[in-house]
Amino acid sequence: MNDTKEISGDILMGAKAIAEYLGITSRQLYRLVYKDVIPTFKLGGSVAARRSALNKWMDGLGK
């Protein structure tokens, strides 16, 4: 199964794709997801995130 899919430009599908976008490991991503720190959602049993939501979240970290 390929877990590095990109759907409709804004959605990153799969932990590997999200982690690569953020520049972290999949393990670090799963920790952030588990602690509900990062804006993600489930799509078909896989973790997914919108690039736009991740960008807003990262912008808020600098404040």
N, C-alpha and C positions, 0 to 999 in steps of 0.2 A: 504494500500500500504506500502510495506517495503522499506524505503528510506536509508537503511544501507547496500548497496550491494557493493561487491568487484568484479571487472571485470578484468580478465587477470593479476592478481597480482599487476600491477603498478597503475591501475586506481581505485580511490575511487569515488563511485557514491552516491550522495545525501549529503545534508548539514550536516546531523547528522554524517555520516561516516567521512567526512572531519574534522568537528569540534572535534570529538573524537580523531582523529589522531593528531591534533594540540594541544589538551588539552584546548580548548576554548568552549564557548557555541555556539549554532547554531545562536543565535542573533548576537554575535560578528562576526561570520563568514560572515553572510549576510551583515553586515556593511563593512567588508573588501572587499567583492565581489562588492558591490554597488559602492564603492570608487575606484575600479579597483586597489587595493593594492596587492591582492593575485593572483597567477597564476591559474585561473580556466577557465572552458569553459562549454558551455551548451551541454548536450547530451540527446536527446529525451525530452527536456523541463525541465530537472533537471540539477542542478549544479553538475559538476564533476571536478576532479583534478587528476593529476598524482603525485604519491608519490615522484618520482624523481624530478619533478619541484618544489614541496613544499620543499623538502630537500635543493635544490639549493637556493631557495628563503630564507629559514631560515638561511642558511650559510652566505648569503649576509647581513643579518641583524646585524651580529656581527662585521662587518667591519666598 
